Amino acid sequence: MLLACNFLFAQVPLPQLSPTATVTQNFGVGKITLVYSRPSIKERTLFAENSDLAPLGKLWRTGANAATQLSFTDKVTFGGKNVDTGSYALYTIPGANEWEIILNKGYNNSGTDGYKESDDVARFKVPAENSTDLNVETFTIEFLNIKAESCDLALIWGNTIVVIPITTNFKDKARAGIEAALKTDKKPYWQAASFYYEYDKDYAKALENVNHAIETNKDAFFMYMLKARIQKELGDKTGAKASAEKTIELATTAKNDDYIKQANELLKGL
C-alpha cells in the first residue's frame, strides 16, 4: 500500500515553488540566454543582515534552485569585463549600497554548492538602488535599454534594482562580412546601405549602395526613404527632397501610410 501511495503521489504534478524561466534576447548579431528560478518573498525578509533571503555579504545563487545561467553566443563586455562565448553561472553578493557581481564557469553547479573562486571569469561591483516605487514580489531578471551594441541586465526584487551593463562589438564582424559579400555575384546592396547608414555612419558608402539597391527594385519606396535620410545627412537638401517625394509617390501607390508620414516629416525638417 505504501508503494502504491508513493507511486500515485509521484504522478501528481504540482506548481514549482520557484518557477524556472528561460529568456533569450537577441543582442548585436548574437544571443544571450538566461535560465533562472524565480523565488517569491512570501512575507520573508531579504537583502538585510541575516535576512531570510539573500542576506547581505553572503554569496547568492541569484535566484533559487540551481545556479542562474547566462550564455553568450558572441563575445561581450559584462560590467566592463571581457567575456568569451559560452555558458556561465551568475553569482552575486548583495550589499547595502552596492553588489558584487560574479560570472563563474560553474554553470552546472547546484546553487552555491560547488562554487570555486578559481572558476571566476569576471568579478566587479555595481550600485544597488532602492526605491519606494518598487514592490516586486517575485525575483525578476530582465534585459532593458536594448540597443545595437549595449543593453542592461536588471536584477529586481522587493524595492531593490541592480543594473549590469553589457556591450558587444558587432560592427567589425558585420563590416567584414558585408565587404566580402559585395565582392560576390549576389551583392547585398540593401543590407550594406542600411549598415553604413545606421551603424557605421559612412553616408557616402550608404548612398552608393542604396543607389545600387534601387536599380534592382525601382518601386521600393522604403529604399527611397533611406536614400532621403542619407542625403539629408550629407547636406543634400535638394536630393533629399526629391527622394522623399518619390517615397510618397510610390508609398501612395502601395497604400503604405506609414512611409507617407515618414517622408512628409522628413520634408518638414529640411
ABEGO torsion letter per residue (X at the ends): XAAAAAAAAAABBBBBABBBBBBBBBBEABBBBBBBBBBBAGGBBBGBBGBABGBBGBBBAGEBEBBBBBBBABBBBBGGBBBBBEBBBBBBBBBAABBBBBBBABAABBEABGBBAAABABBBBBBBBBBAABBBABBBBBBBGBBAABBBBBBBBEABBBBBBBBBBAAAAAAAAAAAAAABABBBAAAAAAAAAAAAGBAAAAAAAAAAAAAABAABAAAAAAAAAAAAAAGBAAAAAAAAAAAAAAAAAAGBAAAAAAAAAAAAAX
